[in-house]
Amino acid sequence: MTSEPAIPRSESRASETGRLEAFSDGVLAVAITFLAFNLPNLHPIPRMSLAHQLYAHWPAGASYLVSFLTIGIIWVNHHALFAGLARVDRTLLFLNLALLAFVVLIPFATMTLAAYLRQRGADAHLAAAMYGTVLEAMSVCFAAIFEWSLRKGHTRYPVPPDARRSVWLRFTIGGAFYLVAIGVSFYNAALALLIYGAVALYYVFEHTPAGQTSSSGT
């Protein structure tokens, strides 16, 4: 009776990472799809042009664009970071769950912000601050995953010790701007939304170090 060949450890790790990415991709896909449910249904209205309707609903469109870009960038950087992982442990699993817990709140926060942004006043300020709080919490969770990845043996292509400080500052600077935007929310909700969008654009160009190292090493 012959025994089955043992699965190589590298293949086992790839399978664990693949399962984690597949689950995360599914959650991110659902969250980004839910954003479209917040968009208004336009239909002919007497004495109101389509252009006027579009302008009247600009908060929904602006909130959708910022949130879609944010979740899209989360997916891109999540994939880049996890592609370079050498192992998956229980700590990483729970950190990833925490990240996804706040990602799925983004559609709710987007809907709330779009509903109150044109109202102005205290409700609009609170809605913008709540939106930023969700993004800040998401950012903290992503930073925790990034910190985990910097530890020895956690990635196939580790970041050199002398480069970690600058890498950490570049990758986590978005969290600081989210805090700034939360403060701005209580004075100007629309300006706060603009800052949230600027943070998303920043991460379009700021790649994860793991992704950069992995691509250069292949």
C-alpha positions in Angstrom: 0.0 0.0 0.0 1.6 3.2 -1.1 1.2 6.5 0.7 0.0 9.6 -1.1 2.8 12.1 -1.8 3.1 15.0 0.6 2.1 18.4 -0.6 5.1 20.7 -0.8 5.0 23.4 1.8 5.3 26.2 -0.8 2.1 24.8 -2.6 0.3 24.6 0.8 1.1 28.3 1.5 0.1 29.3 -2.0 -3.2 27.5 -1.4 -3.8 29.3 1.9 -3.0 32.7 0.4 -5.2 31.9 -2.6 -8.2 31.0 -0.4 -7.8 34.2 1.6 -7.6 36.3 -1.5 -10.6 34.6 -3.1 -12.7 35.2 0.0 -11.5 38.9 0.1 -12.2 39.4 -3.6 -15.7 38.2 -3.1 -16.4 40.6 -0.3 -14.8 43.5 -2.1 -16.9 42.7 -5.2 -20.1 42.7 -3.3 -19.2 46.0 -1.5 -18.3 47.7 -4.8 -21.5 46.5 -6.4 -23.7 47.8 -3.6 -22.4 51.3 -4.3 -24.5 51.4 -7.5 -27.7 50.9 -5.5 -27.2 54.4 -4.2 -27.5 56.0 -7.6 -30.8 57.6 -8.3 -33.2 56.4 -11.0 -33.7 59.3 -13.4 -36.9 59.6 -15.3 -38.7 62.5 -17.1 -40.1 65.1 -14.8 -42.3 68.0 -16.0 -40.4 71.3 -16.2 -37.2 69.7 -15.1 -34.4 68.9 -17.6 -32.1 65.9 -17.4 -29.2 68.3 -16.8 -31.0 69.8 -13.8 -31.8 66.4 -12.4 -28.1 65.3 -12.7 -27.0 68.5 -10.9 -29.6 67.9 -8.2 -28.1 64.4 -7.6 -24.5 65.4 -7.7 -23.8 64.2 -4.1 -24.8 60.7 -5.1 -22.5 60.7 -8.1 -19.6 62.3 -6.3 -19.9 59.9 -3.4 -20.1 57.0 -5.7 -17.0 57.9 -7.6 -14.9 58.5 -4.5 -16.1 55.2 -2.9 -15.7 53.2 -6.1 -12.2 54.5 -6.5 -11.4 53.8 -2.8 -12.7 50.2 -2.9 -11.0 49.6 -6.2 -7.6 50.8 -4.8 -8.1 48.6 -1.8 -8.6 45.6 -4.1 -5.5 46.5 -6.2 -3.2 47.1 -3.2 -4.7 44.1 -1.3 -3.8 41.9 -4.3 -0.3 43.3 -4.6 0.4 42.9 -0.9 -0.9 39.4 -0.6 0.8 38.2 -3.8 4.1 38.6 -2.0 3.1 36.8 1.2 5.1 33.7 2.2 2.7 32.6 4.9 -0.7 33.0 6.3 -1.4 32.7 10.1 -4.3 33.2 12.4 -3.3 36.8 13.2 -3.4 37.7 9.5 -6.8 36.1 9.0 -8.4 38.2 11.8 -6.7 41.4 10.6 -8.1 40.7 7.1 -11.6 40.1 8.6 -11.3 43.4 10.4 -10.4 45.1 7.1 -13.3 43.6 5.3 -15.7 44.5 8.1 -15.1 48.2 7.5 -15.0 47.8 3.7 -18.6 46.5 3.7 -19.6 49.6 5.6 -18.4 51.9 2.9 -21.6 51.5 0.8 -23.7 52.4 3.9 -21.5 55.4 4.7 -21.7 56.4 1.0 -25.5 56.3 0.9 -25.7 58.3 4.1 -23.3 61.0 2.9 -25.1 61.3 -0.5 -28.4 61.7 1.3 -27.3 64.5 3.6 -24.6 66.3 1.7 -26.9 68.8 0.0 -28.8 69.4 3.3 -25.8 71.1 4.8 -25.9 72.0 8.5 -25.0 69.6 11.3 -26.4 66.5 9.6 -24.2 66.9 6.5 -21.2 67.5 8.7 -21.9 64.4 10.8 -22.5 62.3 7.6 -19.1 63.4 6.2 -17.4 62.7 9.4 -19.0 59.2 9.7 -17.9 58.4 6.1 -14.3 59.4 7.0 -14.4 57.4 10.2 -15.2 54.3 8.2 -12.4 55.0 5.8 -10.0 55.7 8.7 -10.9 52.4 10.4 -10.4 50.6 7.2 -7.0 52.4 6.8 -5.9 51.4 10.3 -6.7 47.7 9.5 -4.8 47.8 6.2 -1.9 49.4 8.0 -2.0 46.6 10.6 -1.8 44.0 7.8 1.0 46.0 6.2 2.9 46.0 9.5 2.4 42.3 9.8 3.9 41.8 6.3 7.0 43.7 7.3 8.0 41.1 9.9 10.7 38.7 9.1 9.6 35.6 7.1 6.1 36.9 6.3 6.9 37.8 2.7 8.9 36.2 -0.1 10.6 39.6 -0.8 11.0 41.4 2.5 11.5 45.2 2.6 15.1 46.0 3.6 15.3 47.3 7.2 16.8 50.7 6.2 13.9 51.3 3.8 11.1 50.3 6.2 10.6 53.7 7.8 10.1 55.6 4.5 8.0 52.8 3.1 5.8 52.8 6.2 5.3 56.6 6.1 4.4 56.5 2.4 2.0 53.7 2.7 0.2 54.9 5.8 0.0 58.6 5.1 -3.5 58.3 3.8 -4.7 57.5 7.4 -3.4 60.9 8.5 -5.3 62.7 5.8 -8.5 60.9 6.6 -8.2 62.3 10.1 -7.7 65.8 8.6 -10.8 65.3 6.4 -12.8 64.2 9.4 -12.0 67.5 11.1 -12.8 69.4 8.0 -16.1 67.6 7.8 -17.5 69.7 10.7 -16.8 72.9 8.7 -17.3 71.9 5.1 -18.7 68.4 4.2 -18.1 68.9 0.4 -14.5 69.8 1.0 -14.0 66.8 3.2 -15.3 64.6 0.3 -12.8 66.2 -2.0 -10.0 65.2 0.4 -11.3 61.7 0.6 -11.1 61.5 -3.1 -7.6 63.0 -3.2 -6.4 60.2 -0.8 -7.8 57.6 -3.2 -6.0 59.2 -6.1 -2.8 59.2 -4.1 -3.0 55.4 -3.6 -3.5 55.0 -7.4 0.2 55.9 -7.7 1.6 54.7 -4.4 2.1 50.9 -4.8 2.6 48.5 -2.0 6.3 47.8 -1.4 5.6 44.1 -1.5 4.0 44.4 -4.9 6.9 46.5 -6.3 9.5 44.1 -4.9 7.7 41.0 -6.1 7.3 42.3 -9.7 11.0 43.3 -9.8 12.1 40.0 -8.5 10.2 37.9 -11.2 
